[in-house]
Structure formats: C-alpha cells, structure tokens
Amino acid sequence: MSYHGSRPSFPRRGGRNRHQLDPLVEEAEKLRSLIIMVGDKPIQAVAMINDVATVIVRDYHRHQDTVLTTFAGCTAELSHKPHVYACMLAAITAQDPAVGKTILESIHEHLHSAFAHDRASQLRSMYRFFACATELHLFAADDYLAFLITPLLASLANGHTDNRNDLYASILLAAIPFVPVALRAQVPSILAAIEQYVTTRNASAERLAALEALRPLDPAVAPFEQPDALSLTLRQVSGAFQAAAAAAGEADGDAVAGSVFPMTTWPQAFVQPAGEAAPLALAALQLPEHVSIPHFDAPAPVMFRVFDDDLTVVPGTENEFVPQVPKTLTMERMVAVDVLHDLLNNIQFNHKEGVRYLMDLKLMFQEGTFVLDTEEAAIVGPSQGKHPQAPQYNFEQLLMETLFGALFRLPLPQVRPVFYTDVVMGLARSSPKRIAPALGKAIQVSFGRLEAMDVDCLVRLVDLFSHHLSNFSFGWNWNDWAFVLGGIDENDDAMDTDEYTKRRAFVLAVLDRITRLAYHDRIKGTLPAAFHATYDRMQPTSVPEYPSPQHASFAEQIADQVRARAPADDVWAYTEQFQRNMGEDASPVALRHTVMTALLAHGQKTFSHTMTVLERYLAVLKRLVAGDVAAKRHLVASTYAFWRHNHQFFLIVLDKLLHYRVLEPVHAAQWLVAMVQGEQEALEPMGSDALLAEPLDAPGPVFVLEVLCLTIKKALARIDLLEDKLRRARAMDSENEGDITTIEANLATAIPEKHTLFVYITESLLDQAAQEPQSHERTQWSSWTLGSLLTLLRMYFADLDGDLRTEIQNLVMQRAPSDEMKAVFLAVLRME
C-alpha cells in the first residue's frame, strides 16, 4: 500500500552539468540555487538576503517562473527557515512592491494546493512563514487572523473530531509560537478553541481505545507518559504562554510583550516602518470540502520519546545540571521537534541534501540553545541573539529521538521506513563524531525497552539497525548484548532463554538480516566469542537430504537431466517411471521432497540459477501438487528444510512459488502455523518413515511475521495486477471481450483468496494466543502473537473491505483474550 500521495519535488540545488546549459537556463539555475541557499549561514544572512532580493528584482522579468516556483517551494518545504523567506519577501517588496505582490500570489496558490492535497508538513511550514511575515508588517495582523486562522478555528467547531481537524489543529499549534506580537492578545482564545476540540475528541471511549492501539510502548512499564501528540503540543504551547505571561506580570495570559519563542533576533532588521499601511494583502482562505484524511497524512497520534529529560553536567562546572534535550513541556522542545518532523517529511524526495538541512536547524536558534562546535559557532555569529539561560542542549540527541519517533509512528510512518534508515546513515556519514554517540545511545535505550515495545516498532528497529551496521563495517559493542544468548541477564540473574524473549529475538533477527547483506565469515570476524556458537548455527548453507538411497540416486539422475536442459515433460515422465518402479515403497511425500530438493540443489549457486531452474520446471512442480492442498503445504516444508539456514533464499523461492501460482498464499500461511505449533506435517518433510538428520527448529517470531507479510503482499499484488489489466482491457476495443472475461474470472478467484488468507491468519493467531501462559495479562506488548496480529491489521487495514472487516471483527469478539484487547482490535478495524 502507498505511504503517501505525490508531492512536488524537494528543492534541489542546480548548477551541475552546466556545460550543457544555454546561458539563460544556467542563469536561472544559479538564481534558484541562491534562493535555496539564502540564510544557511546566519552570520551572513542579512547581507545575503538583501543581495539576493536585489538580484531577484533585477532579473525578475527574465526568470519569473523560476523565482515564483522556487520561492513558494522554499516557504513550503524548507521548514527550518520561515523567518528567512519572510525577510526576503520584505526586502523584495521594499525594492519593488509589484514583484512582492506576485510572489505572494504564487505562495497563496501553493497554500491552496497544499490544503487540497493534505500536505500537512508543507502547511505547517507555510503558516510559520505567514506568521513571520506578519510580524515584519508585510500583512495586516487582522488580515492574518481573519483569513488564515479563523477558517481553521471554524472547522474545529463544526462537530467533526477526525483526522482532518487534527491536521488543522496541528497547523494552528505550529504557527502560534511565531504569531506576531500584535496578535498575542488573541492567543488565549485560539488555544481555548483548540483545547475545547481536543477535549471533545478525547472524550470518546473509541478514541481512547484507538490510542491504546497506537502506543509504541506498554504504558504500564514505559518510563514516560505517552499522551496523544496533539494534547501534548497543546500543553507545551499553553505552558509557554502562561510562563511568558507570568514573567511579564500578567497572570491572566493576555498580551505578552515580545516574542514567546524567538528562534533568532536578526529578522527585526527587516520590519517595515510602523504606522504605514501594510504593503501586501492576504487573500481569503478557501478550505477543501470536509472529508476525513488517511492516518498517514494526519499528525502523529502518540508522542514517542527516547531521551526523556535526561540531565548532563553544564560544561565548566562539577555539580550544575541541565537537560540534555529541552524538557518535554517546553516551547523549545515543541518547535524543534515540530520543525524536524516537517523537514523529515519534506526531504523524502531528496534526502541526501536534506540531511544537511536537518543538521542546519540548530543554527537557526539563538546562541546558547544548542551545543555548537567551533565551525558552527563561527557560522552562527553574534547576530542570532543569545538564549537567556544558555542551556546548551544536545541537538543530535533530539534529532535521533525525532527520527526514532517518526520511524515508530503507528499505525504507519508518514513515509516508507527505509527512508529513515537512509537519513540515519546520511547523518552518520556527514557528522560521525556528533551523530554516532547520539545514535548509539538511542539504540541502547531502545534495546533496553524492547520487552515493552510494540512488535511492529521492534521489527522496524531491526531493519534500521541491520542496514546501518552493514554500511559501517558492522561495528557495535556486541558484548553489551551477549547476556541475551546465555542463561543470565545483565544483572547476572537467571533468565528465560526462550527465543520469544524480545531482546533475544531482536538480536537473532539482526544477525539474520546482516547475514543477508554480507558474507558470514566477514560478520563473524566482528562478533565477540560469546556470539560465535549462536552465529555458527546461522551460517547460510543448504541442507539437501533424501528419504532413502534410492531417492538420492533418483535426485542425481534428475540433476543430470536438468544439467542437460531436458524438457519438463521428459523430467515428469522420468519421475512417474521412478514412482512406478518403487512399487509398494512409493510415497508421494518422499517423491515431492526428492524432486524439489534436487531442483533446489542444482540451482543453489546463485539467485539467478535458482530462478532459471524453477521457471524451466514449473510444469513439473505444478503436477506434483495438482489439486492437493496438503501437497502444496508440503512443497513449502521441503523448501524450508533445504534452506532452513538461509532465510533469504527461502523467501525468494517462496515468493516465486506464489508468483507462479504453484501454491496460494494461504498454503504458505498454513505451513507456517504448522511449523510454529510443531505439527508433524511441517517437521517431517520427507515423511514419517524418514527423519531429518537435524530436527527443524520453529522459526523465530520476527521471521514468522516476515513470512506472513510476504503471503499478504502476494495476495494483494495479484489483485492489483488483475485490476490494472482489467482497466486496460476495458479501455481498448471490443475485440478484447474474451480477455476481459478471463481477467474477471481470475479476479473473482483472487479476491476470495485474500479473504480466506486474512481470516485464516486471524483465526490462527487468536487461537495461538489463547494457548499462551496466562501468568500475566496478555496485551499487544506482552504477547508476540497478539502483537503480530495487531501489526498485520494496522499495516493492511486499508485493504480490508467491508465484509472482510466484519468477519474479522466477529472473530475478535469471539476469541480475543480480554475486553481490553477486543477494544484495541476493533479500534484498528475502524480506522479510516
């Protein structure tokens, strides 16, 4: 399923391959780069803004489109520089009001497009820009309130408590810290309206159950509160304004002199003369029709933290402590995290350059807010102003926490999880000395909380950590985690070494993933001796075993035929002849296992060899399992027995068997459930009369979830493919009526297959959860099985049609282990 709709591309610097450009295009690219780069070095910001404004006014007649599209894109996507582009618009308007007016019209058009497409991060960025521009007296403050704020407040009061109004509330809260001084008196009433909406929204039992289904950590043991993000942001903003009011001697919270949260002070140089009419006019905002929006377009439902108000010693002192990151209920925390989230969403189309913007954010704050190295301090200079307390926060830790919070966002991240892996690796490459300690601490803290972590979040952490290791020579202090492999924990107390302990499962899953990305011996050389025994058992080798010497000899003859590229019909005829020759000793199970093992053994050298052999002899495999559901499950069992130590090859082969319709997704799911439950059918792929030399172990829980996801993806992909074919066939002439009939028949089969798969998985996991020990309350955090089911339903809730949802709801109501879990599952099934 898609994580997000299409967006305009993130602004990219031009100027490369200029020898191929004509002079006018080259000039436009240079101008575009100047607009994007302006303000990156605060010490030069004022001079550069004035210079670039002069260039824009001078060359506007030649590069109007470049100026308009770049300027509007920067206000929407460079979330860390709203004040920069407000000041530039002021400088342009001072030189040529007509050019300033045209740029504003372009920004208005971009704003309406962002509302129409629910681009949350762009909207928050643009509202900050408009607030800063109003503070510079570019617009009348009353117009800003009437045209941009009031329509959103009216929507909050329309009685809908849904994702769209959540988005509007988040836009207002993002803009309030930047609201101009002239509107400070209106802030309490704006906050009161948002609070009334949030209170109404949180009053419903369904809302509370939905939040319970979206918390990354078990609230019973989490080291910090996990409120819904909108409520927390409201508390942060309200608290900051109350503190500012108290400091100003106005406890009633009315107008506060000065800015509550000045990111910097130099924009004051661009304030338009007081007492004159505003040079620009805002246009009225037209909101789109009120329909709810998907979860991944809405703000984060629950706030996630890693470094919860940790303290560190103030440099140069021995016993004076400050938080390493801004405290939870502070405006600094809210603004920095909010802007980082918006930047993360906006840079997804150009994350390599966007990494620099993430690191540049700390340069936009007052001196003393964050720890700066010598080079950064020189870039900031004295023009930023100074933070009155100079807390010297650790920006890199705040950045890592924001990244982990975005990665662990439930039900889905706003962009694909691999994006956050790319960003982390980009940050580590660009600033290793500063990022590595923060990343290492974030991973260690998260590892310590795994037992209370949501299964989906754990799997995402496995992916991020394993890919990160593969790009940085697999370096890690593995000794810190060695205790999960033995019989004692980190406190030298006896522990349960069951593989379903989450930290042990995490370590084994990471080792499995990195083995797919490099050679086994290469990785083993980076592991301490305590890991060698465990890791040796994970060496990705094949295990070809046959039921009898006769079957082994038959497998060699099949290999000879495959090597000679014999036709599939000849191989099948030889297979039938062997079965007849076996007489009373003939066993269909042994025959299937022998043929499948022989084909896999011949193609095991590389992926391409394996695929070539399977494709050439698909007809043989299909005849082996024709019309026999048990035979199809057995084919998966034989494949797993061969590749039991190489999960990557097993998944590739299973993917191809599903793709070529040798078996259906539900058959793979049935085999997997049988494996987990230790059923004879799955554990004895050669038949009950021929045991494997090495018994099959039940697959680990992370691998189980990976296989289930593969079966669901294949079922959904087949439906998508057939629907696309049907659309294209119907768009052509009537000669394709026969094709249309065939496609419709296949689609009529594929949809029930999806239905059957989801129902079977739901039934099986609920039944398995019912058999788990009841020594503790079973929740999605304490039970792998319930957590896995919840993960699957959250991942694919948009693919559950009405009838299927209803059937799954009935199953949940009948078999879920507690009323609390029933409410959680129902909340997920009711998601939009």
N, C-alpha and C positions, 0 to 999 in steps of 0.2 A: 504494500500500500504506500501511497505517497506521504511524505512527511510535510510537504509544503507546496503551495502553488508557485507559479512562476513569478519572478520578480525582475525588475531592471537590474542590469549588471552593476556590481560594486565599482565605483570609480577606479580606473586603472591609470597609472602614470603613462603618458605617452613618450615618444621620443626615440624608441628603439627602431632599428632598420630605417633610419631617416634618409639614407641614401636613395631609397626607393620612392620618397615622397616628393610631390611637387612643392614649390616654395609656400604656397598658400596653405596647403594641408599641414606642412611642417610647422608653420607659424601657429596654426590652430592647435596643434598638439602641444606646443610649448606653452601656449596660453592656458590650455586645460591643465597641464602639469602645475603651473603656477597657482591656479585656483585651488587645486587639491592640496598642495604643499603649504599654503599660507598658514601661518600660526603654529607650525610644527615646532619651531624654536621660539619660545615665549620671549626671550631676550631681544629678538629681532621683530617681534610681532607687529608693533605699532608702525614701524617704518615700512615693513613689508606690506602690510595691509594698505597703507596709503599708496605705495608704489604700484601694487597690483591693481588697485582701484583706478589709478591714472592710466595704466595700460588698457584696462577693460574699456574705459570711456573713450580712449583714443582709437581703439581698434574695433569698437562695437559694431560699426557699420559693415565691417568685413567678416566678422565672426559671431554674428548674433546667435545662431543656433548653438554653437559651442559654448558660449557664455551662459545661455539660458539653461540648457540641459545639464551642464556641469555644476552650475551654482545650485540649481534645485536638487540635483542628486546629492551634493555635498551636505546641504541642510538636512536631508532625509537620512543619510547613511553614515556620515562621519559624526557619530553621536557624541564624541568627546570634544567637539569644537562648536557648540551652538553659539557661544559668545563671539567666536572668531568671525563667523559668517554674518552675524548681526552687525558687527563693527564694519565689516567690508561693505555691507549694503548701505550703512550710514555714510561711509566715505564716498561710495559711488554716487549716492543721492546728493551729497553736498556738492559734488562736481557737476552732475548732470541729472536733475530730478526725473527727466523723461526716461533715461536708462534705468534708474532705480525703480520707477513705476513698472516698466516692462519686466524686469527681473522678478518683482513681487508678483505680478500676474502669473508668471511661469511657476513660481513656488505655490501659488494658490491652486493652479491646475494640478500640480503634483500632489498637493494635500488631498484634493478631492479624489484623485486616483487611488491614493493610499487608503482612504476610507472605503472606497468602492471594493477594494481587494483585501481589506482587513490586514494591512501590513502594520502590525502592532508596533514593532520597533521603529519603523520609519515615522509613524505618527507621534510617538513619544519624543523622538528627536526633533521633529518639526515644531512641536508645541514648546519645547525648550527654546528653540530658535526664536519663535514669535514672542515669547516672554522676554528674552534678552533684547530683542529689537524694540519692544515697547518700553523697556527700561531706558533705552537710548533716545526715547521720544520720537522714534520713527513713525509710530502709530499713536493715536489717542488711546489712553488707558481704558476709557469707557467702551471704545470700539472692540478692544481685545476681549473685554469681559462679555460684551453683548454678542459678538459674532463667533467667538471661539469657545468660551467657557459655558455660557448659558445653554446652548443647544445640547451639550453633553449632560448638564445637570437635569435638563428637562427629560432626557432619555432615561436617566436613573430613576426618575419619579413616575415612569409610565407603567409600573407594576410588574415589569419583566425582571426576574432575577436569573439571568442566563449568562453565557459566555460573552455575548456582545456587550452587555452592560458592564461586565467585569473588565472588558477591554477599555471601555470609556472611563471607568473609574481609575484604572491604572494610568491612563493618559493624563487625567487631571492631577493625580498624585505626583506624576513625573514632572509636571510643569510648575506645581506650587512652589518648590524651593527657588525657582527662578522668577517668580511673579514680581512685577515691578513694585517699587515702594508705594506708588500711588494707589495700588490695589490691595495693600496689606490689610486694610480695614475689612475687606471683603473675604479674606481668607477664612476666618472662623465660620462664616455662614456656608462657604463652599465645603469645608471639612464636615460641618454638621450634616449637610445633604448627603455626602459620601458615607458618613457614619450611619445615617438612617438606612441607606441602601444596604450596606454591609450587614447591619443588624437584622434587617428583614431577610436577607439572603441566608444568613447563618442560623435562622430560627427553625428551619425545616429539618426534620429527622432524616430525610433523604439526603440533604446536604451534608449532614454530619457523617452519615454512612459513606458518602462519596469521598469525603476527606480521609476517612479511615482506610479506604481502598487505595489511596494515593500517597500514603506516608512512606518514605523510604526506610524509616527505622521504626522498630516496635516502640510505641510511646511508653510502655511500661518500664523499659530499661534505657531508653535514649537519654544521653547526657544533657540534652537541651530540649526546650519546648519546640514543638513542630506546628505552629499555628498556620492557618492558611495565609498565603503570601499577601493577599490584599489587606487583610486585617492587620498584619504586622507592619506593612508600609504605612497604613493609616496611623498606627500608633507612633511610628517613627516621625512622621511629618507633624502630627499633632503635638507630640512631646517637644520637638524642636521649637515650634512656635510658642508654646507655653513657656519654655525656658527663656526664649528671647524676650517675651513679654515681661516675665518676672525680672529679668536683668534690666529692662528699661523702666521698671517701676510701674508697669501697667498690668496688674494681675488679671484683669478682665480679658486679656488676649486681644485687645483691639490693635489699632495701627501701631506697628513697631518701626521705629526709625532705623533706616539702614537695611542691609540685606541679611536675611537669616543665614543663608549659606552662600557666601561669595566664593566661587571657585577661584577667582582672581580679581584684581582691582584695576588693571590697566584698561579695561573697556571704558572706564569713565572718561578717557580721553576723547571718546567718540560721541558723547552725549550731545544731542542737538540743543541749540540755545533755548533756555526756558522762556515761557511766556509766548512763544510763537506757535502758530498752527502747525500741527504735525504735517510733515512733507508728503507722507504716503497715507493711503486709505485702505483699510482692510475690507474684504468682500465678505458678505454673509455666507455662513457655512451651511451646506446642504447635506445632511446626513442620509445615508442609504436607507432603504426600507429595513425595518427592524425584524430581522430573522437571526436566529442564533448561529454561531460560527463553530467550527470544529475545535476540539480541545487543544490541538497543537498550534492554533492561531491565538488562543487566549493566553493571559498571563499564567505564570507558574501557579499551580493550585496550592502547593505547600512549600514553605521556605526550608531549604536544606543548608546546614552549616557544618564546617569541619573544625575551624579554629574558633571556638565559642568563648570569646572574651579572655583568651589566654594572656597572661601577663609576662612582660620581659623587663629586664633592668634598663633604666634610662642610661644611655651612653655617658660615661664620665662620672657615674655615681655607683654606690655599692648597694643601697637599700631603697632606692626610689624606683617604683614600678609603674609601667603604663601598659595598656593592652597592646598586643602585637598587631591586632587589626582593630578598626574602630568598633566600639561597643555596639551591641545589637540594636539598641533603641536610640541611635544617634542619626543625625542627618547625614554626616559624612558616610556612614555605612550605607544608608539608603541610596544616596546619589551615586556613590562609586559603584555599587553592585548593580543598580539600575542601568547606568550607562554601559557598564561592562556587558550586561545581558543584551542590550540593544546592539552594541558593537558586534558581539558574537553572532547574532542573527543576521546582521547586515554584511558581514565579511565572508559569508559562506561561499560566495562566488569568486572570491579572490583571497583565500585565507593566507596565502604566503605573504602578501603585502599587508594583510590585515593584522597579522601577528605584531607588526611594528606599532600599529595604532593602539593595540591593547596595552603595550608597554608605555606608549606615549601618554596614556591617560593621567598617570601620576604627575606628569609635567604641567598639567593644566590646573593643578590645585595650588593653594597658597604655600609658600615656602615653609617647611617645617611640618607639613601634614604627613608626608611620607619620607622614609629614608631615601636619600639620593646619593649616588656616588659622585666623584669629583667631576666627571664629564657631564653628568645630568645636572648637577648644581650650576655648572657654567652655562648650560643651555637655558636654564630657568632664569637666572639673573635676579636682580633686585626688583624688577618691575611687577612681579607676581603678587607682591604683598606678603605679609607674614601671618601665619596662624598664631592666634594669641597664646595658645598653650604649647605650640610646637611639639605635638605628641610623638612624631617620628614613627608612624605606623609602618608595618611591613607590607608593602603593596603586593609583593609577589605571593605572599600567603593569601591575601584577599583575592587575588586573581585566580589562584588554584582553587580556592573554595568556590568561587563563582563558576569556574569550569566544571567542577565536580557536581555542583548543584544543577547546572544545565544538563549534564550528562545523566544525572539520576532523576530528572524530571519525569513524573508519571502523570498520565498513562504512557505518553510518548515524549521524547525530546522534540524540540521545535525543528531540528534538522537531524539528519542521519547521525547515529552515534559515532561512526567512523570519522566524521568531521572533527569532533572534539579530540580524538586521538591525533589527527593531523595537526591541530592547533597546539596541543601539548608538545608534540615533537618539534614543531617550528619554534616554539618558545624556548625549549631546551637547547636547540641549536643556536639561536640568536643570543641568548643570555645564559649560558650554562652555569656560571658562578652564582647567579641570583635565583634562577629557576630551580636548579637541581635540589637545593635544600628544602625549598617550599614544596616541591613535588614529592620528594621523598617523605617528608613529614605527613603530607596529605594521604599518601598511600599507606603509611604505617598506622595513622589514626583510623583510616577506613578499615584496614585489616583487623584492628582490634575490635571493631564494631560489627564484624560480619555475622556473628551469631544472631544479631538482632536486625539484620538488613534484609530488605525485600529481595526475593530471588532474582527478579529482573535487574535490579541495580547491581547485584553481585555479578551477574553474567556480563553486564556492560563493563564493570571494572576489570573482569578477566580479559576482555578484548582490548581495552585501553592499555593495561599493564603489559600484556604479552607483546603487543605491537610496539610499544615503547621500548621494551627490552631488546627486541630484535633490531632496532635501529641504533642502539647504544651499547653494542658488544655484550649484551646480556649481563651487564654489571649490576649486582644487587647484593646487599648483605643478607644472603640466604640463611646464615646461621641464626638470625633472629627468629626465623620461622621453622627451624628444624624440629621444634618440640611437637608440631602437629603430626609428624610422621612416626613418633615413638609413643611410649606409654605414659609420658608425663607432660604436664602443661608448663607454661612459662614460670609458674610458681613451684615447680617440682612436685606437684600433686598428681595423683593418678588420674588419668583421663580416659574417656571412651574413644577408642581409635576407630570407631565405625566411620566408614568413608563418607557417611552423610553428615558428619560434623562439618559445619560450613567452612571453617577456616582450612580444614584438611581438603575438602572438596575444591576450594579455591586454589590452593597450591597445586594440587594434581591437575586441575583444569589449565592453569597457567603453563605448567610443564608440558602438557599435551599440546597446547596451542603453539608454544615456541618451538616445539619439535617439528611442527608442520612448516615452520619458517626457516629452519636451518638444519644442518647435519647433527645427528645425535651426539657424535663424539665431540663436535665443536661446543655444544652446550654443556656436555658432561664436564669438560675442562674448566668451566666457570663455576661449577657447583661444588660445595664442600663435601667432604667424605660422608657426612651424615645423610646426604641425599642419594649417594651412588646406588645403594641396594634398591631403593624405590625406583630410581630413574632407569636402572638397567632393565627392569621389567617393562619399561615403556619404549624400548628400542623398536623402531618401526620395521619389523620384519614380517614376512608372510609365514603361514603355518600350513603347508599342504599335507593333509592326512587323508588316507583312504580306508574304507571298511575292511578290505582284505587284500592279500597279494594279487588275486585275480583282478580286482578293481584297480590296483596300482598299475598292473600291466596294461589293462584297458586304457587307463589315463595316458600312458606313454604312447600308445597307438593313436589316440586322439590327438596328442601333441604332434605326432608325425604328420597326421592329415592336415592339421592347422598350419604347420610349417610349410607344407606343400600347397597351401591355399586351396584345399579341396572344397567343392561346393557344399553348401549347408545340407542339401538333400543327401549327398553321399555320407556326410557325418551322421545324419539322422538314421540312414539305413544301416550303417555300421553299429549304431547304438542299439537299434532294435534287434539286430542279429546277436549282439552280445547278451542282451536280456534273454533271448530265447535259449542261448547256449547255457545260461546259468541254471535253467530248469527250475527245480523246486527251491533252489537257493536265491532265486531272483527277488530283488527287493526294489520297488520304485524309489524309496527313500535313498537307498545306497546308490542307485543309478544317478539320480538327480545330483546328489552330492558329488559323485565322481566327475560327472560331466562339467558341472560348474567349477569345481576345483581345478580341473585340467585346463579349462579355458583361462581362468584367472592366473594360474601358474605360468602359462605360456606368455601372457601379456603383462606380467608384473614388473618388467624392467622400467617402464615409464607410463605416464598417464596416456600418452598417445597410443602406445602399444595396446594397453588395456582397452581403450575405446575402439580401436580398429578391430580387435578380436570379437568384442561384444557385438559390434554392429554387423560384422560379417556373419555371425552365427546366431543372430536374433531368432531366426526361424526355429532353430534347434531348442533354444530356451523356451520359446512360446509353446512348442509342442510338449515339452517336459511338464509344463504346468497347466496345460489347456483345461479350462473348466473345473479346476480343482483348487479351492481356496486354501486348503491345508498345504498343498504343494507350493503355492506361491509364498506362504509364510516360511516354508522350509527352504526355499531358494534364498531368502534373506538370511536365514540361520546359517546356511552353508557359506554365504559370502562373509558373514561376520566371523565365523570360525576361521576362515582363511586370513582375513585382515584384522583379527582381534587386537593385534598390537599396532595397527596403523589406522587410526580412526579417519584420517584424511582420505586414504584410498577407499575405505569402506563407504564413506559418504559420497564420494564421486561415483562409485559403482552403483550405489543405491539410487542416486539421482538419475543415472542413465536408465536403470531398470524401470523407474517410474516414468521417465520421459518417453520411453519407447513402449509403454503400456504392457510390459511383461507382467506387471502386477499393479494393483491400485494402491493409493496412499494408505487406505485403511488396513491393508495386509501388512505393510511395514509397521504400522502402529500396533497391530495385534501381536506381531512377533516381539516388538519391544516390551509390551506389557508382560508377555510370557517370560521374557528374559528377566525382567525386574522381579517377577513373582517366583522365579526359579522353577518354571514348569519344564517337564521332561522334553516336550516337543522342541523347545528352544535350546536346551542344554545338550541335547544329543543329536546333532545334525546328521550323523552317519547311521542313525538307527539305534535301537536299544541293544542290539547284539554287538555293536562295535563302539567302544568308548574312546573318546579323545585321550591322547597321551597326557594332555594338560587340561583339567576341567576349565570350563568357561566361567569367568567371573562376571557378576552382574555389572553392567556399565554404570559409571558414576553419574550423579544427578545432573551435572551440567551437560554431559554428553546426551543423556536422556532427553533433556529439553531441546538440545540442538537437533536431534533426530525428529522429534515431534514437530518442531518448526519447519523442518525440511518437508515433511509429509503435507503439512498445511499449505506451504508455499507452492508445492507442485499442484495440489488440488485447485488452488486459486488461479495459478498461472494458466492451467488448462482452460478454465472458464474464460479468463481474459482473452486468451488466444482465439478461442472459438467465437466469442462475441465480436472480436475485431474482424475475423474472417466473415462473419455473417453480415456485419455492417458494409464491408467492402463488396461482398457478393450482391447485396441488395442495391448497392449504388450503381451496379453495372446493368447491362441489358437483360432481357428476359431469357436469354439463352442459358443463363446460369441457374435456372429453376431446379435442375437436378442437384447441383452443388448446394444450393440453399437447403433443399430437403435433407441432404446428408449432414450438413453442418447443424441444422436444427435437431436432428436425431442425436448427434453426438453431444450437443449441448444439453439435451433432455436427459442424457445419461450422466454428464459431468456434474450437474447441479445436485442431484440426489447423492452422488458420491461425496461431495463436500458436506452435505447434510449428515450423511452416515458417519463420516470421519469425525466431525465435531462432537456428535452425540456419543460416539464410542469413546473418544478421549475423555470427555466429561464424565461419563459413567465410570470408566476405569479408574481415573484419578480419585473420584469421590469414594469409590469402593476401597481403593488402596488406603486412603486417608482414614476410613472407618476401622481399618485393621491396625493402625499405628497405636503404640502405647499411649495410654491416657493418664500418664503420670503428671502431665502439665496441660494447660489449656492449649488447644490446637488452633493456631491462627496462621495467617499467611506468612508470618515471620518465623514461627517456631516449627512449622511443618513444611518440608521440602515439597510434598505432594500438593498441598493446598496452594503454596506459593507458586508452584509451576503452573497449576491450572489458572490461577488468577493472572499470571503473566501472559498466558496464551490468550485469555479472553480480553485483556487490555490491549494486546498487540493487534488483535484481529476483530475488535468489536464492530468496526465499520463494515466488516464483511459478513456479519450475521444478519440475515434477512428476518422478517417478522416471524414466520413460522418456526424458524430455527431458534430464534431468541426465546420464543415461547416454550419450546420443548426443553431448552437448556434451563430456563427459569424453573420449570416443573421439576427437573432433576435436582436442581439445587435445593428447592424447597423440601424435597423428599429425603435427600441424602446428606446435605451439609451437616457437619458435626455439631453446630451450635446456632442459636438465633443470631448471634453477632456475625458469624461467617455468612449466614444466609443474607443478612442485610448488606454485607460487603459485596457479595457476588451480584446481588440484584442491582446495587448502585452502579456497578460496572456495566451490566447489561442494559441499563437505562441511559448510558452516556450517549451524547449526540455525536 
